[in-house]
Amino acid sequence: MSSRFLLLILTWLTATPALVAQVSRVPQLPAVPSPADSGRVFSLTDMLTYVALRHPVARQAGLLPERAFQEVRYARGLFDPTATSKYYGKTFKDQEYFHDWDTQLRVPLWFGADIKAGYERGTGTYVNPENFTSPAGLSYLGLSVPLAQGLLIDERRAAVREAQALQGLAEAERRGALNKLLLQAAKDYWTWSLDYRELELRRQNVRLGDERFQAVRQRVIFGDLAAIDSVEALGELQKRAAELRQAQVEFRNSSLLLSTYLWNEQQQPLDLPEDTRPQRLPGPTAWRSLPADSVAELTDLAQRLHPELQKSRAKLNQLTVENRLLRNKLLPKLTLDYNLLQAGQPFNPEKAASLSSSYLANNYKLGVSFAYPLLLRQERAKLQINRVKQQTTVLDLQQDARDIEAGVLTAANNWEALREQLILQEQVVENALRLRNGEQTRFENGESSVFLVNSRESKLLEARQKLAELQAKYAQTQATLRWAAGGVEELQTSP
C-alpha cells in the first residue's frame, strides 16, 4: 500500500509543472504598473474633477441656478410697461353712431403706484357722454396710487422677492446634489483602491505559494520532506489561485462601477483604461489626528454653509415675504387715480406746467375706489396657514441643525477611532510578519511544517487585508466629514 501511495505522489509531482502552468494561465488583469509610473494613476482629485464637471447629475444640478435666475426674470416682468389701445365704432344705415378710441401707456413703479400716459377720442352723435371729446381728442398724464392695501407690498413685489429667495434655494439644492454625488464617488473610489490592494495581496500570495510549492517539491524529490507536504503546498496554491480569481472579478466590477462616473464633454460615457490604477490607500503619514479646534470650525462651517440648512433658510425667507403680503391683505383696497387732461395730442408736460392753477383745477379726471371684505375669513385663514408653515420650517431648521452637528461630531469620532485602529493594526501586521518569517526559518531548518507556514501566512494576509479595509474606511470617513460640514470645495481635495 505504501509503495502504491509513493508511486501516486511521484506521478503527481511529475505532472506538477503542467499544473503550475495551468495555474499561471488563469486569466489576469494587465500587469501591475510600478509605483513610479504615475502616468497610469487615476487620482481621487482627477476623479472628482471629472464628476463635478461632466457627470449628468452635476450638470443637472448646474441648471438649477439658471432656472432660478429665469424665475426672477419672470417675476420682474410684472413691472414691464404695457401699451394698450382699443377702438370701438358703430355705423348703421349710413349713419355714424360713435367712434371711441383710447390708447394708453402704463408704467408700474416699485413702490406700488402706476404712471399712466394716454390719448382718448370720443366723437359721434350717440357717443357716451362720459367718453365724449372734441374732434382733437384729449391726452392725459396720470398716476394710480394704492393708499392702503398694496402700498407697502403687493403681488408684484412679493413675486420678485420670493423669486430672489428661490435663487438661494436653488443654489443650496445644487450644492446639496453635488455634495451627495461627490461623496458617493469618493467612497466608490476608495472601494476601487481597496479592491486593487486586495488584488495585489492575492497576487503576492499566489507567488509565494508557487515558490513554496516548487521548493517543497524539490525537497520531496530529494527526500528532505515527506510526500504529503507537497500535497499540502499544492492545495494551498490552488486555494490561493481561486482567491486571486475572485479578487480579479471584484476589481473588474469596482472598475466598472467607477466608470459610471466618467463622461466626456460630448456627454458620452467613458471607460477606465485597463492599465489604470488608483492612488494608494492613505499610509501612516496620512493618519493624522484632528486639531483641537478643527471640529468646532467644521461645526460652525456646517451651520453656515450646509445645503440642507440653506434650503430651510431660503424657504423661511419665502414664507416671510408671503406673510408680509398676507398681512397687507387685511387692509382695505383704497386706490386713488388722477389724470391731468390736455386738449389734443400728444400730452406736453411743459405746456401743462405753464398753465394756471385754475386750469389745473378744472382739467382733470379723478377717481377713488374702495373695497373691503367684512369678515376677512379667507385672508385670516391664509395668514394663519402661513404662520403654521413658518413654525414648521423653523422647527425643521432647528432639528436639521442638530442632526448636522451630530453628523460632524460622529464623523470626527470615527476619524479618531479609525486612526487609533490603524496604528494598532499596523503593529498587528508587523507581528504577523515576524511570526511568518520565524515560522519560515523554522521550516527551512526542519523544525516546522508546510501547514504551519501556510497558517502563519494566512494570518499575515488577513492582517494586511484588515489594514487595507481600515485604510479605505479612514479615507471614506475623511470624505464623510467634509460632506457633513457641507463643503463641496473641501470634498474635492485628496485625503
C-alpha positions in Angstrom: 0.0 0.0 0.0 2.8 2.4 0.9 4.6 1.7 -2.4 1.5 2.5 -4.4 0.9 5.7 -2.4 4.5 6.7 -3.0 4.1 6.0 -6.8 1.0 8.1 -6.9 2.7 11.0 -5.2 5.7 10.7 -7.6 3.3 10.7 -10.6 1.5 13.8 -9.2 4.9 15.6 -8.7 5.8 14.7 -12.3 2.6 16.4 -13.5 3.2 19.4 -11.3 4.9 21.6 -14.0 1.8 21.3 -16.2 -0.5 22.0 -13.2 1.6 25.1 -12.2 1.5 26.3 -15.8 -2.3 25.8 -15.8 -2.5 27.9 -12.6 -0.3 30.6 -14.2 -2.6 30.7 -17.2 -5.6 31.9 -15.0 -7.0 35.0 -16.8 -5.4 38.0 -15.1 -5.7 41.8 -15.4 -2.9 43.7 -17.1 0.4 43.7 -15.3 0.5 46.0 -12.3 2.5 49.1 -13.2 5.3 50.2 -11.0 4.5 52.9 -8.4 6.9 55.2 -10.3 4.7 55.1 -13.4 2.4 57.9 -12.3 1.0 58.4 -15.8 -1.3 55.5 -15.2 -2.5 56.6 -11.8 -6.1 58.0 -11.8 -6.1 60.1 -8.6 -9.1 61.0 -6.4 -8.7 64.6 -7.5 -8.9 63.7 -11.1 -11.9 61.5 -10.4 -13.8 64.3 -8.6 -12.9 66.8 -11.2 -14.5 64.6 -13.9 -17.6 64.1 -11.8 -18.1 67.7 -10.9 -17.7 69.0 -14.4 -19.2 66.3 -16.6 -21.4 63.9 -14.7 -25.1 64.2 -15.8 -26.2 64.7 -12.2 -23.7 67.5 -11.7 -24.8 69.1 -15.0 -28.4 68.7 -13.9 -27.6 70.5 -10.6 -25.9 73.2 -12.5 -29.1 74.0 -14.3 -30.9 74.9 -11.0 -29.4 78.4 -10.6 -30.2 79.2 -14.2 -33.8 78.2 -13.7 -34.0 80.3 -10.5 -32.5 83.3 -12.4 -35.2 82.9 -15.1 -37.8 82.8 -12.3 -36.5 86.2 -11.0 -36.6 87.5 -14.6 -40.2 86.3 -15.0 -41.2 88.0 -11.7 -39.6 91.2 -12.8 -41.6 91.0 -15.9 -44.6 92.0 -13.8 -43.1 95.6 -13.8 -42.8 95.8 -17.5 -44.5 98.8 -19.1 -47.6 97.9 -21.1 -49.1 99.7 -24.0 -52.8 99.2 -24.8 -55.1 100.6 -27.5 -58.7 100.0 -28.2 -61.2 101.4 -30.7 -65.0 100.9 -31.0 -67.1 102.4 -33.7 -70.7 101.9 -35.0 -72.3 102.8 -38.3 -75.8 101.7 -39.1 -78.0 102.6 -42.2 -75.5 105.2 -43.4 -75.4 106.9 -40.0 -72.4 107.1 -37.8 -73.3 106.5 -34.2 -70.0 106.8 -32.4 -66.2 106.4 -32.6 -64.3 105.6 -29.4 -60.5 105.4 -29.3 -58.4 105.0 -26.2 -54.6 104.5 -26.2 -52.6 104.2 -23.0 -49.0 103.5 -21.8 -48.8 102.3 -18.2 -45.5 102.0 -16.3 -45.6 100.2 -12.9 -43.4 101.6 -10.2 -41.6 99.6 -7.4 -43.5 101.4 -4.6 -46.9 100.2 -5.9 -48.0 103.2 -8.0 -48.5 103.2 -11.8 -47.7 106.1 -14.1 -50.2 106.5 -17.0 -50.0 108.4 -20.2 -52.5 108.2 -23.0 -54.8 109.7 -25.6 -58.5 109.3 -25.9 -61.0 110.5 -28.5 -64.8 110.0 -28.5 -67.0 111.5 -31.2 -70.3 110.8 -32.9 -74.0 111.6 -32.4 -74.6 108.8 -30.0 -71.3 108.6 -28.2 -71.4 108.0 -24.5 -71.3 111.5 -22.8 -68.7 110.1 -20.4 -66.4 109.4 -23.4 -67.2 112.5 -25.5 -64.2 114.7 -26.5 -63.6 117.4 -29.0 -62.5 116.2 -32.5 -58.9 116.9 -31.4 -59.3 114.4 -28.5 -57.7 114.5 -25.1 -54.3 113.5 -24.0 -53.6 112.8 -20.3 -50.8 112.1 -17.8 -51.9 110.4 -14.6 -51.0 108.4 -11.5 -52.7 105.5 -9.8 -51.7 105.1 -6.2 -52.8 102.4 -3.7 -53.3 104.2 -0.3 -53.9 101.1 1.9 -53.6 97.6 0.6 -50.7 97.4 -1.9 -48.9 100.5 -0.6 -46.0 98.7 1.3 -46.1 95.4 -0.6 -48.2 93.9 -3.4 -48.2 90.7 -5.5 -45.6 92.1 -7.9 -43.1 93.0 -5.3 -43.8 89.8 -3.4 -43.3 87.7 -6.5 -39.9 89.3 -7.1 -38.7 88.8 -3.6 -39.9 85.2 -3.4 -38.1 84.5 -6.7 -34.9 86.0 -5.2 -35.3 83.8 -2.2 -35.7 80.9 -4.7 -32.3 81.7 -6.0 -30.8 80.9 -2.6 -32.9 77.7 -2.5 -31.7 76.6 -6.0 -28.1 77.2 -5.1 -28.5 75.2 -1.9 -30.1 72.4 -3.9 -27.3 72.5 -6.4 -24.6 72.2 -3.7 -26.6 69.5 -1.9 -26.9 67.3 -5.1 -23.3 67.9 -6.0 -22.2 67.1 -2.4 -24.0 63.8 -2.4 -22.7 62.8 -5.8 -19.1 63.7 -4.9 -19.3 61.8 -1.6 -20.6 58.7 -3.2 -18.0 59.0 -5.9 -15.2 59.3 -3.3 -16.5 56.3 -1.4 -16.6 54.2 -4.6 -13.2 55.4 -5.5 -11.7 54.2 -2.2 -13.6 50.9 -2.6 -11.8 50.6 -6.0 -8.5 51.4 -4.4 -9.2 48.7 -1.7 -10.0 46.1 -4.3 -6.8 47.0 -6.1 -4.9 46.5 -2.9 -6.7 43.2 -2.4 -5.7 42.1 -5.8 -2.0 43.0 -5.1 -2.1 40.9 -1.9 -3.7 38.0 -3.6 -1.1 38.1 -6.4 1.7 38.2 -3.9 0.1 35.4 -2.0 -0.1 33.2 -5.2 3.5 34.0 -6.0 4.7 33.0 -2.5 2.5 29.8 -2.7 4.0 28.9 -6.0 7.6 29.5 -4.8 6.9 27.3 -1.7 5.3 24.6 -3.8 8.3 24.5 -6.1 10.7 24.4 -3.1 8.7 21.7 -1.3 8.5 19.6 -4.5 12.3 19.7 -4.9 12.8 18.8 -1.3 10.4 15.9 -1.6 12.2 14.6 -4.7 15.5 14.8 -2.7 13.9 13.1 0.3 14.2 16.0 2.7 10.4 16.2 3.2 7.5 13.8 3.3 5.5 13.5 0.1 2.3 14.6 1.9 3.9 18.1 2.3 3.7 18.6 -1.4 0.0 17.8 -1.3 -0.4 20.5 1.4 1.6 23.0 -0.6 -0.3 22.3 -3.8 -3.7 22.5 -2.1 -2.8 25.9 -0.6 -1.6 27.1 -4.1 -4.9 26.1 -5.7 -6.8 27.8 -2.9 -4.9 31.0 -3.4 -5.3 30.8 -7.2 -9.1 30.6 -6.7 -9.0 33.6 -4.3 -6.9 35.5 -6.8 -9.6 34.9 -9.5 -12.3 36.2 -7.1 -10.2 39.3 -6.4 -9.8 39.9 -10.1 -13.6 39.8 -10.6 -14.2 42.2 -7.7 -11.6 44.6 -9.0 -13.1 44.5 -12.5 -16.6 45.1 -11.1 -15.4 48.1 -9.0 -13.7 49.4 -12.1 -16.9 49.2 -14.0 -18.7 50.9 -11.2 -16.2 53.7 -11.2 -16.6 54.1 -15.0 -20.2 55.0 -14.5 -19.0 58.4 -13.1 -16.9 59.2 -16.1 -18.3 61.2 -19.1 -16.7 63.3 -21.8 -17.6 66.8 -22.9 -20.0 65.4 -25.5 -21.9 63.7 -22.7 -20.7 60.2 -23.9 -19.8 57.6 -21.2 -16.1 56.8 -20.7 -14.5 53.6 -19.6 -11.4 53.3 -17.4 -8.4 52.1 -19.4 -7.4 48.6 -18.4 -3.9 49.7 -17.3 -5.3 52.4 -15.0 -4.7 52.1 -11.3 -5.9 54.1 -8.3 -3.8 56.1 -5.9 -2.6 54.2 -2.9 -4.7 54.0 0.3 -3.6 56.6 2.9 -0.4 55.4 4.6 0.9 56.1 8.1 1.9 59.7 7.1 -1.7 60.5 6.5 -3.0 59.1 9.8 -3.1 62.4 11.5 -5.2 63.5 14.4 -7.7 66.2 14.1 -6.6 69.6 15.5 -8.3 70.5 18.7 -10.3 73.4 17.2 -11.0 71.9 13.8 -14.2 70.1 14.9 -15.6 73.3 16.2 -14.7 75.1 13.0 -16.3 72.4 10.9 -19.4 72.5 13.0 -19.6 76.3 12.5 -19.0 75.9 8.8 -21.8 73.3 8.6 -24.2 75.7 10.5 -23.4 78.4 7.9 -23.0 76.6 4.7 -24.6 73.2 4.8 -27.1 72.9 1.9 -29.9 71.5 3.9 -29.8 74.5 6.3 -29.5 76.9 3.5 -32.6 75.4 1.8 -34.6 75.7 5.1 -33.5 79.4 5.4 -34.5 80.1 1.8 -37.9 78.6 2.4 -38.2 80.7 5.6 -37.4 83.8 3.6 -40.1 83.0 1.1 -42.6 82.4 3.8 -41.6 85.7 5.4 -42.3 87.6 2.2 -45.6 85.7 1.8 -46.5 86.6 5.4 -46.0 90.4 4.7 -48.2 90.1 1.7 -51.0 88.3 3.6 -50.9 90.8 6.4 -51.2 93.5 3.9 -54.3 91.8 2.5 -56.0 92.6 5.8 -56.1 96.3 4.8 -58.9 97.7 2.6 -58.4 98.3 -1.1 -58.2 102.1 -1.4 -56.9 103.4 -4.8 -56.6 107.0 -6.0 -56.4 107.7 -9.7 -55.6 111.2 -11.0 -55.3 112.2 -14.7 -54.3 115.6 -15.9 -56.0 116.4 -19.2 -54.9 118.4 -22.1 -56.7 119.0 -25.4 -55.1 117.4 -28.4 -52.2 115.0 -28.5 -49.6 114.3 -27.6 -49.5 115.5 -24.0 -47.0 118.2 -23.4 -45.7 118.4 -19.8 -44.0 121.8 -20.5 -47.3 123.3 -21.7 -49.1 121.8 -18.7 -46.5 123.3 -16.3 -47.1 126.8 -17.7 -50.9 126.5 -17.2 -52.6 128.5 -14.5 -53.7 126.9 -11.3 -57.3 127.4 -12.3 -56.7 125.3 -15.4 -55.1 122.5 -13.4 -58.1 122.6 -11.0 -60.6 122.3 -13.8 -59.0 119.9 -16.3 -58.5 116.6 -14.7 -60.1 113.2 -14.2 -60.2 111.9 -10.6 -61.2 108.5 -9.3 -61.3 106.8 -5.9 -62.1 103.1 -5.4 -62.7 101.3 -2.1 -63.3 97.6 -1.3 -63.2 95.7 2.0 -64.5 92.2 2.8 -66.4 92.3 6.1 -65.4 89.0 7.6 -61.9 88.5 6.2 -62.2 84.8 6.7 -60.1 83.8 3.7 -57.4 86.4 4.4 -57.1 85.4 8.1 -57.1 81.7 7.2 -54.3 82.1 4.7 -52.3 84.2 7.2 -52.7 81.5 9.9 -51.7 78.8 7.4 -48.6 80.8 6.6 -47.7 81.1 10.3 -48.0 77.4 10.7 -45.7 76.8 7.8 -43.2 79.2 9.3 -43.3 77.5 12.6 -42.9 74.1 10.9 -39.9 75.4 8.9 -38.3 76.8 12.0 -38.6 73.5 13.8 -37.2 71.7 10.8 -34.3 74.1 10.7 -33.6 73.5 14.4 -33.7 69.7 14.0 -31.6 69.8 10.8 -29.0 71.9 12.6 -28.9 69.5 15.5 -28.6 66.5 13.2 -25.9 68.1 11.1 -23.9 68.9 14.2 -24.3 65.4 15.4 -23.2 64.1 12.0 -20.0 66.2 12.1 -19.2 65.0 15.6 -19.9 61.4 14.6 -17.6 61.6 11.6 -14.9 63.2 13.7 -15.2 60.5 16.4 -14.9 57.8 13.6 -11.9 59.6 12.3 -10.1 59.4 15.6 -11.2 55.8 16.3 -10.0 54.7 12.9 -6.7 56.4 13.3 -6.1 54.6 16.5 -7.2 51.3 15.0 -4.8 51.8 12.0 -1.9 52.3 14.3 -2.7 49.1 16.2 -3.4 47.2 13.1 -0.1 48.2 11.6 1.5 46.7 14.7 -0.6 43.6 14.2 0.8 43.3 10.6 4.4 43.7 11.8 3.9 41.0 14.5 2.2 38.7 12.0 5.1 39.3 9.6 7.6 38.4 12.3 5.8 35.2 13.1 5.6 34.2 9.5 9.3 34.9 8.9 10.1 32.9 12.1 8.0 30.0 11.0 9.6 30.1 7.6 13.0 30.0 9.2 12.0 27.0 11.4 10.6 25.2 8.3 13.8 25.7 6.5 15.6 24.3 9.5 13.3 21.3 9.5 11.6 22.3 12.8 8.2 23.2 11.3 5.7 22.0 8.6 4.2 23.4 5.5 0.8 23.6 7.2 2.2 25.9 10.0 3.9 28.1 7.4 0.7 28.4 5.4 -1.2 29.1 8.5 1.1 31.9 9.5 1.0 33.3 6.0 -2.8 33.2 6.0 -2.8 35.2 9.3 -0.4 37.7 7.8 -2.7 38.1 4.7 -5.8 38.6 7.0 -3.9 41.2 9.0 -2.9 43.1 5.8 -6.4 42.8 4.4 -7.8 44.2 7.7 -5.3 47.1 7.5 -6.3 47.9 3.9 -10.0 47.9 4.9 -9.3 50.3 7.8 -7.3 52.5 5.4 -10.2 52.6 3.0 -12.7 53.4 5.8 -10.4 56.1 7.0 -10.3 57.7 3.6 -14.1 57.4 3.3 -14.5 58.9 6.7 -12.5 61.9 5.7 -14.8 62.4 2.8 -17.8 61.9 5.0 -16.6 64.5 7.5 -16.2 67.1 4.8 -19.6 66.2 3.4 -21.2 66.5 6.8 -19.7 70.0 7.0 -21.4 70.8 3.7 -18.3 71.9 1.8 -18.1 70.9 -1.9 -14.7 72.5 -2.4 -13.3 70.8 0.6 -14.5 67.4 -0.6 -12.6 67.8 -3.9 -9.2 67.6 -2.1 -7.5 64.3 -1.8 -7.2 63.0 1.8 
